[in-house]
Amino acid sequence: CTMTSLEDVFAAIRQEREYQDYKYGQPNARTLGLGDYVVIAGAELDEVRYDIIQNQPQHACLELLQVAAVCVAALQQHGVKLRK
């Protein structure tokens, strides 16, 4: 992985979210609870850990992007509370 601008990170997350929507459907059409999203994100994070152990940092970054996109999908479906 290399240093990336915040704008590029958000663009990559948006692209991954669009891919996930294409593959699994829009969040508003899903019946996933918040806990379901946590389990999915945890499984993806396990893949990040595995890739790090296997010394595959590029693939770990791809998996980490998937974690971020799953978290965004959860917030889309279940709402977001802004920090005050």
N, C-alpha and C positions, 0 to 999 in steps of 0.2 A: 504494500500500500504506500501511496505517496501523499504528501500534504495536498489538500484540496480546499478550494474556497467554500465558504458556507453556501453560496449560491449554487455551486456545482453539487454539493451534498444534497441540498433540498431538491434539485432537479433530478438527481438519481433516485431519491426516495419517491418522488412523484412518478417517475417512469416505472419503478418497481411496483408501486401501488396500482398503476394502470394495468400492468401485466397481471397482478394478482386479481384485479377485478375481472379481467378477461378470462382468467383461468377458473376462478372460484365464484364469480358474481359480485355484484355491488354489496357493500356492507348493509344497506337498508333492506336487501333481499335475503340476508342470512339470518339464521336463528341462533347465532353464537352469543353466549353470555360472556361477560368480562373474564370470568375464569377460564373459559375456552380459549380466549385469545392469549391469556397468560400461559396456558399449557403449550399452545402452538409456538409462542415466542420463546419459551423455555427449550422446546425441542430444537428450534433453530439455533439458539445459543449453545446448546450442546454440540451442534455441528461446528460452530465457531471454535469451541474448545478443542474438539477433535482435530480440526485443521491446524490449530496452533501447535498441538502436540506432534502432529505429523509434519511440522515445518512447512506448511502450505499457506503462507500469509495472504497471497492473492485470493485464494478461495475463501479464506477466513473473512476477508473484507467483503466478498460477495454475500456470504452468509450473514454477516453483520448488517448489511443493507437490508436483507430480508427480515431480520429482527426489527429493524427500525420501521419498515413498511407495515409489518404486522401490528406494531404498537400504534401506528398512525390509523390503521383500519379500526382498531379497538376504540380509539378516541373519536373517530368519525361516527361510529355506531352508538357509543355510549356517552358521548359528550366529553367536553374538556373543561377543566376549571383552571382559570388563570391564576398565577401566583400574584399575590398582592404585596 
